[in-house]
Amino acid sequence: MTTRRQRQVAELLHEEISQLIQYRAHDPRLGFVTVTRVEVSPDLRHAKVFVSVLGSAEEAQTALEGLTSASRFFRRELGQALSLRVVPDLSFRLDTSLEHALQIDRLLDEIQEELARTDEQPADDEPAE
């Protein structure tokens, strides 16, 4: 269960890291990176930053490597921008929830199409007209 303070710090980190990626990070590997959510540990010393990357799996892995290599830069900038006693250690993770949601959506569409096809076909015991 997350505390109010954890949610506040996570929201601050989400906003600031998004801004840093968009405006201050000059790494070409970070072109299409979006911060989707941030989870902060109860002691506020560690933060998991979940990102979504537009592109292939290889581009996503490259972007993740770029984020990881820039984590010291992000921590320094966060320390200057935010009034936190301790700036959390950042670990970047790929957020696959969007891909998972799209896969579920495709499966639901397939089921709906299959149901529509079975509704259109006459049953074996019904006489065809």
ABEGO torsion letter per residue (X at the ends): XBBAAAAAAAAAAAAAAAAAAAAABABAAAABBBBABBBBBAAGABBBBBBBBBEBAAAAAAAAAAAAAAAAAAAAAAAAABBBABBBBBBBBBBAAAAAAAAAAAAAAAAAAAAAAAAABBBAABBBX
